[in-house]
Amino acid sequence: MRNQLQIALLALCTLLSGCGKLDERHVREFVDHADETARKRFAPEICALRGENFTLHQKLQVADERMPPAELDLSRKMYCVEAGKFARIRQYMLERKLLEIDLAPDRKTARITAEYVETLPYYPPDTMPRTPDDFWDFQVLETREESVVGIESGDIVFLSTNADIHQTLVPKGSLQIPYT
């Protein structure tokens, strides 16, 4: 009787949650949700999808090809501070071009490779816009990201992200970006 109960509990655990293991469908749904959250630009929701020890490593090639790529490492705390700046942006578009998911053999983590095209206003460094509409160019950011996701406190979260970003500037009037 005891063995039957253990087998039933194990089967129930496997059906309900995978006992803390990831599967491709849930990871894909998580990334879809993360993309929608980014489109809303609400920092608390964006940050909630990052693990306690989340780290971001970015390599950015700015539009001026004469400039060397800039590299930046952010902790979760600094990432969330930067995410808060998105709330001021009124024109924004995020398109995912590629999503590949590679589950670890133990299914406790997954490596996600994704490519995005992100379009948003460009505010030159050392300038203070008077309004969110005070810009001349949109920046188009083509990004290739490699992220690791895992389970913390029962939820799938990003544990780390490495991003390689290429910036292009295009005149404001040449694109029609939704205004939200």
Buried (B, 14 or more C-beta within 10 A) or exposed (E): EEEEEEEEEEEEEEEEEEEEBBEEEBBBEBBEEBBEBBBEBBBEBBBEBBBEEBBBBBBBBBBEEEEEEEEEEBEBEEBBEEBBEBEEBBBBBBEBEEBEBEBEEEBEBBBBEBBBBBBBBBBEEEEEEEEBEEBEBBBBBBBBBBBBBBBBEEEBBBBBBBBBBBBBBBEBEEEEBEEE
